[in-house]
Amino acid sequence: AQAVSAVVRQQKKSKGDLLVHVFGAAPNALMFMLGQHSQGLGAILLYEYDFDSGALGAYKPSIQFPFRKG
């Protein structure tokens, strides 16, 4: 999680303030720790697999951080 957050921060420094897209096909412990290191990463968009579609690779956006007011 520390290494991932360091890479994302480095990319943001070199390429500007980008939206980070996270497809969380990882152990829950890693996702939890990534969340602990997410402060300062900027905007993050999480995706979840759409089991109802039956399509291969069917992901859809689920939650964006920070939350948008509106």
C-alpha positions in Angstrom: 0.0 0.0 0.0 2.9 2.4 0.8 4.5 1.6 -2.5 1.3 2.1 -4.5 0.6 5.4 -2.9 4.2 6.5 -3.5 3.9 5.6 -7.2 0.6 7.5 -7.5 2.0 10.6 -5.8 5.0 10.5 -8.1 2.8 10.2 -11.2 0.6 13.1 -10.0 3.7 15.3 -9.5 4.9 14.6 -13.1 1.6 14.5 -14.9 -0.6 16.9 -12.9 -3.6 16.3 -10.7 -5.2 13.2 -12.2 -8.2 11.2 -11.2 -7.1 7.8 -9.8 -9.2 4.9 -11.0 -9.1 1.9 -8.6 -10.3 -1.6 -9.7 -10.0 -3.3 -6.3 -9.3 -6.9 -7.3 -7.1 -7.3 -4.3 -7.2 -8.7 -0.7 -9.3 -6.6 1.7 -6.3 -6.0 3.9 -4.5 -4.3 1.0 -7.5 -2.2 0.1 -7.8 -1.2 3.7 -4.2 -0.1 3.9 -4.4 1.7 0.6 -7.3 3.6 2.1 -5.1 4.5 5.1 -2.5 5.9 2.7 -4.9 7.7 0.4 -4.7 11.1 2.1 -3.1 13.5 -0.3 -3.8 11.3 -3.4 -6.5 13.6 -4.6 -9.6 12.4 -6.4 -10.1 8.6 -6.4 -12.8 6.7 -8.3 -13.5 3.1 -7.1 -15.1 0.5 -9.5 -16.9 -2.7 -8.7 -17.6 -5.7 -10.9 -21.1 -5.8 -12.3 -22.1 -9.4 -11.6 -25.6 -8.9 -13.0 -24.4 -8.0 -16.5 -22.8 -11.4 -17.1 -20.2 -9.7 -19.4 -16.5 -10.3 -19.1 -14.7 -7.4 -17.5 -18.0 -5.5 -16.7 -16.9 -2.9 -14.2 -18.9 0.2 -13.2 -18.1 3.2 -11.1 -19.2 2.9 -7.5 -17.7 5.6 -5.1 -15.7 8.7 -5.7 -13.5 10.4 -3.1 -13.7 13.1 -2.0 -17.4 13.0 -2.0 -19.1 15.5 -4.3 -21.6 17.9 -2.7 -24.7 18.3 -4.7 
